Amino acid sequence: MNSENQKNEINRRKFLQNTTLAAAGIYLGILGTPKLFGNVLMDKDAKGIPDVKLNNGLKMPILGFGTYGLSGEVCQKSVVEAISSGYRLIDTAKVYGNEVEVGKAIKQSGIDRKQLFVTSKLWVDDAGYENAKKGFEETLRKLQLDYLDLYLIHRPRGDVKGSWKAMEELYKAGKIKAIGISNFDPAQLADLLSYAQVKPVVNQIETHAYYQQTNDYKVLKQDNIQMQAWAPFAEGRNGLFTNEVLTQIAKKHGKTTAQVSLRWHFQRGIVAIPRSSQKTHILENLNIFDFKLDDNDMKAIEKLDLNRTQFPEWS
Ligand SMILES: NC(=O)c1ccc[n+]([C@@H]2O[C@H](COP(=O)([O-])OP(=O)(O)OC[C@H]3O[C@@H](n4cnc5c(N)ncnc54)[C@H](OP(=O)(O)O)[C@@H]3O)[C@@H](O)[C@H]2O)c1
């Protein structure tokens, strides 16, 4: 397909997807909005993916696209597919080694930059005031962007205070629309809050049916910091996609276990960023706004909590 045809095809699919998602948005009105996370407001935009309002006023889509483990052409193709399907939040990180491909995909999609919400993360090797500034510039250059919507400290390692100061300055200079953290536990968050001039907007942590993070959920809600789920499917570990409880709930609603999982995150008011390299899954994971889990479903999923990480190798 030549590049003109490819653009037309993307536009055509974008239109079809937007109409489908707009219809889903109407359903959402009928089915009711999920519980609010803290004081954040839930808005719907034309695409049908609701936004959450972060504590600095910035709007962020409640459902986005993860890119961990995607590289090269597969990464570029998957991100183009995700954007043309209707995703607007793209989550990457320096350590994923795919910022160049994510940047190429953004260009290839032809989408207006202002419509996207791009997140990247400062890796532990770049911790500290000077290094964080350099790390950020490298990220921007690789992504071919002139600002980021969200920049996170990937892990609480090294000179976190220096990193945060650098990020605060970049935020105040308008190079980043919002700054946040990832993998911080409540004690590490409290420490950061003791000196931060700018409060983090987000804490991105491992969250799925097997690790529901109920304590962090309460703490973040109290602090008005948006919780974001990484590995919203636990990468399928421990048989999540074939879990008996999720399968029964999925059958009841005519949905898949992946969709039930994402709907559960949505109804908890948590931003989820599922990753997929398959078009069918990319579309399936967007199609969660036309049904609602009832109290029994929510309680049954609550009981699946093992209250421990499914990624012990990363702890
Ligand atoms: N901050 C951090 O420390 C951190 C850590 C890990 C991840 N993250 C972020 O969070 C994102 C999501 O986490 P993750 O990528 O680790 O795992 P995940 O989204 O929980 O799971 C991804 C896996 O699920 C499969 N999948 C996706 N949709 C599916 C569907 N509808 N049906 C069946 N299988 C499906 C994918 O396979 P297919 O490709 O075959 O669809 C892939 O193997 C990452 O991509 C990254 O952006 C952040």
The ligand as a MOL file (V3000), in Angstrom:
LIG
                    3D

  0  0  0     0  0            999 V3000
M  V30 BEGIN CTAB
M  V30 COUNTS 48 52 0 0 0
M  V30 BEGIN ATOM
M  V30 1 N 5.9620 1.2420 35.2010 0
M  V30 2 C 6.3930 -0.0040 35.1440 0
M  V30 3 O 7.2930 -0.4290 35.8870 0
M  V30 4 C 5.7670 -0.9230 34.1370 0
M  V30 5 C 6.0080 -2.3000 34.2020 0
M  V30 6 C 5.4100 -3.1200 33.2660 0
M  V30 7 C 4.5620 -2.5850 32.2990 0
M  V30 8 N 4.3540 -1.2410 32.2300 0 CHG=1
M  V30 9 C 3.4640 -0.6480 31.2160 0
M  V30 10 O 2.1900 -1.2850 31.3070 0
M  V30 11 C 1.8560 -1.8220 30.0230 0
M  V30 12 C 0.9870 -3.0560 30.1610 0
M  V30 13 O 1.6630 -4.1020 30.8510 0
M  V30 14 P 2.3150 -5.3650 30.1160 0
M  V30 15 O 2.5820 -5.0240 28.7080 0
M  V30 16 O 3.4550 -5.8120 30.9390 0 CHG=-1
M  V30 17 O 1.2180 -6.5010 30.2410 0
M  V30 18 P -0.3630 -6.6550 29.9930 0
M  V30 19 O -0.9140 -5.4990 29.2450 0
M  V30 20 O -0.9660 -7.0420 31.2940 0
M  V30 21 O -0.3920 -7.9570 29.0800 0
M  V30 22 C 0.1180 -7.9750 27.7860 0
M  V30 23 C -0.1130 -9.3920 27.2400 0
M  V30 24 O -1.5130 -9.6470 27.1140 0
M  V30 25 C -1.8040 -10.1290 25.8150 0
M  V30 26 N -3.1190 -9.6000 25.4340 0
M  V30 27 C -3.4510 -8.2960 25.2510 0
M  V30 28 N -4.7590 -8.1810 24.9660 0
M  V30 29 C -5.2620 -9.4380 24.9590 0
M  V30 30 C -6.5570 -9.9610 24.7330 0
M  V30 31 N -7.6010 -9.1580 24.4540 0
M  V30 32 N -6.7360 -11.3110 24.8170 0
M  V30 33 C -5.6860 -12.1350 25.1110 0
M  V30 34 N -4.4290 -11.6950 25.3220 0
M  V30 35 C -4.2240 -10.3470 25.2630 0
M  V30 36 C -0.7050 -9.6090 24.9300 0
M  V30 37 O -0.4940 -10.5160 23.8750 0
M  V30 38 P -0.8030 -10.1250 22.3220 0
M  V30 39 O 0.2900 -9.2000 21.8920 0
M  V30 40 O -0.7580 -11.4560 21.6460 0
M  V30 41 O -2.1580 -9.4860 22.2800 0
M  V30 42 C 0.4890 -9.6050 25.8710 0
M  V30 43 O 1.1130 -10.8790 25.8780 0
M  V30 44 C 3.2180 -2.0820 29.3960 0
M  V30 45 O 3.1400 -2.3730 28.0210 0
M  V30 46 C 3.9540 -0.8440 29.7860 0
M  V30 47 O 3.6000 0.2310 28.9340 0
M  V30 48 C 4.9410 -0.4110 33.1530 0
M  V30 END ATOM
M  V30 BEGIN BOND
M  V30 1 1 1 2
M  V30 2 2 2 3
M  V30 3 1 2 4
M  V30 4 1 4 5
M  V30 5 2 4 48
M  V30 6 2 5 6
M  V30 7 1 6 7
M  V30 8 2 7 8
M  V30 9 1 8 9
M  V30 10 1 8 48
M  V30 11 1 9 10
M  V30 12 1 9 46
M  V30 13 1 10 11
M  V30 14 1 11 12
M  V30 15 1 11 44
M  V30 16 1 12 13
M  V30 17 1 13 14
M  V30 18 2 14 15
M  V30 19 1 14 16
M  V30 20 1 14 17
M  V30 21 1 17 18
M  V30 22 2 18 19
M  V30 23 1 18 20
M  V30 24 1 18 21
M  V30 25 1 21 22
M  V30 26 1 22 23
M  V30 27 1 23 24
M  V30 28 1 23 42
M  V30 29 1 24 25
M  V30 30 1 25 26
M  V30 31 1 25 36
M  V30 32 1 26 27
M  V30 33 1 26 35
M  V30 34 2 27 28
M  V30 35 1 28 29
M  V30 36 1 29 30
M  V30 37 2 29 35
M  V30 38 1 30 31
M  V30 39 2 30 32
M  V30 40 1 32 33
M  V30 41 2 33 34
M  V30 42 1 34 35
M  V30 43 1 36 37
M  V30 44 1 36 42
M  V30 45 1 37 38
M  V30 46 2 38 39
M  V30 47 1 38 40
M  V30 48 1 38 41
M  V30 49 1 42 43
M  V30 50 1 44 45
M  V30 51 1 44 46
M  V30 52 1 46 47
M  V30 END BOND
M  V30 END CTAB
M  END
